[in-house]
């Protein structure tokens, strides 16, 4: 859900940059460095999933996978998303360097919110965990699209119609992300249940 360069106002860019620096600092502080390989794999998955995008005005529609990033990494989603977006900006000119802070915060903060909302439900019976994981994946996309909309509206009120289009266009993505997240959690509960147990243990 990249916002292009030259769209946002300076105050929004500065605020987004400051929030991303803070979030990334917390993520690095809380990160268990024995899990760096997992962070790298999830960052690469985010990088690849969001490469296939459809432009919509000053933004775009694509898969995010921030629901599963949030569940597995918690605050570590911030550095994982940041690395993915930096590489996309450098190699493919998606988004851009000046909007890196805003784009990172819009994707990573919903991941952290969903981590705290759903992490304990992942330890419940399979049916409950499946439904909670679906809700996690869908909600993370909804929150990201709403934050993109707010970023645009705070820059200029004329972006109101485009913002509504961005949110509406992500409704199908919510269903897809919810399904992907749910099946990932079911798979992990079957083959690597200790990963699920680590959700609730994170702070």
N, C-alpha and C positions, 0 to 999 in steps of 0.2 A: 504494500500500500504506500508506494513512494510518492511523496509530494515533490514536484520538480523545483529546480532552482529558479530564483527570480520571481517566485509567487508570494512567499510569506514576507511579512513586515519584519523589520529589525528587532522590535521587542519580542515577537513570537520566536524568532530564531535564537535570540539570546537566552530567553527563558527555557526553551527546549534544550539548548546546549548545556545550560547549568544543571538542569534536572537529569540529563543523561550522564554527565560527569559524576553527579552524586550517586545515581543508581548504579553506575559501573563500579564506583569505589566500594559501595556496599557489597555488590556482587563479588568482587575480587576478594574482599575481606572475609566473606562468608564461605567462599569456595574451598572445597576440599581438593587440594591439588593432586590427590590420588585419582581424582575423577576428570582430569584434564582431557584424557582421551574421549570420554563421553561428551564433554563440552564441545570438543572439536567435531565429533561426528554429528551432533545436533546442530551445530553452527553450519556445517556443510549441508545438512538436510534442508535447513532454512534457506541457505544460499541457492540451492538448486530449485527448491519448490517455488520460490518467488521470482525466479528468472523468467518463467512463462507468465507474462502479464498482458492485460488488455488496457490500453490507455483510456482514461475517462477524464477529460478536461485536464486540470492540473495534477490529477492523481492517477491511480491505476488499480485494476482488480487482479488479484492473484492469490494463490495459496500462501498461508503464513506459517502454519504449524506452531504458532506461539502458545497454544493450549498445552500441547505435549511438552514444549520447552519449559513452560512454567511448572508443570507437574514434576518434571525430572530435575530441574535445576534451581527452582526458586529464584532468588535474586541473581543467580548465575546466568539467568536469561539475558540480563543487560549486556555483559561482555560478549556473550554468544551472538546476539543480534547485531551488536555494534561491529564485530569483525565481519560478519556476513554482509552488512550494508557498506562497509568500507571497501571491500573487494568488489562489490557490484558497482559502486560509484567509480572506482578506478578503472576496472576492466571493461565495463559495459555502459558507463555513463547513465546508470539508473539512479534516479534521485539526484544526488550531488553532495559535495563536501559541505557546502554552507547549510544545507538542510539536514545534515547527518544527525544532529542532536534531536531535532523534532521527530524525524522518521524513526530513530531508535527508541525514543521515549514512547511514541504512539504504539509501537509494537511490543516493547518489552514490559511496560508498566501493566498492561492488561494481563500479561503472562504471570506477573507476580501476584496480582489480585486474585486470579483464578487458582494459583497455588495455595493461597491461604483459604480460599472458599471451599476447595474440593479435595485437598490432600488427604484428609482423614477418611473421606468417603471411599477412597481407593482401596482401603483395607476391608471394606464390607464384603458381603457375599457377591458373587459374580454379577448377578442381575443389577444390584444396586450400583456396583462399581461401573458397569457398562453405561447405565443411564447417567451417572454423575460425570463420567468421562465425556459422553456426548455433549452434555450441558456445558462442560468446561471448554471443549473445542469450539462450540457455537458461540458461547458468551465472549470468549477471547477475541473472536473476529468482530462481533458486534461492538465491543468496547473500543477496539482499534478503529473501526470505521467512524464511530462517534467522536473519537478524539481527533481523527483527521478532519472531520467536519468542523469541530470547534476551532482547530488550528486555522482553517480557512476563513471561518466567520470572524474570528478575532482580528484577522488581517484586513478583511473588507466585507461589509455586509452584502455586497453584490454577489458574493460566493454562496449565498444561501441556497439557491436552486441547485448549484453544482454539488453542494454538501449533501443535500437531500438525495441526489442521484447516486453519490458515492455510497451512502448507507443502503439505499435500495438495491444497488447492484451487488452488494455483498450478501444479500439474503441467501442466494444459492450456495455461496462459499461457506456460509455458516453451517449449512446442512452437510456439506462435504467434509469440512474440518471436524465437525462433531463426529461423523462416522469414522474418519481416520483415527482420531484421538481415542474413540471407544475401542476400536479393534486393536490399537497399539497397547492399551491398558490390559485388555483381555489376554493378548499374547504374552505380555510380561508376567501377568498373574499365573499363567500356566507354566512358562519355561524359566522365569527368573523372579520368583515371588519375593526374594530378598530386596529387589529394587523397589517394589511396592511398599515394603516395610520402611524403607528409607525416606519415603515421602513425608510421613508424619514426624519423623525424627529431625528433619531439617528445621531451622529457625528462621 
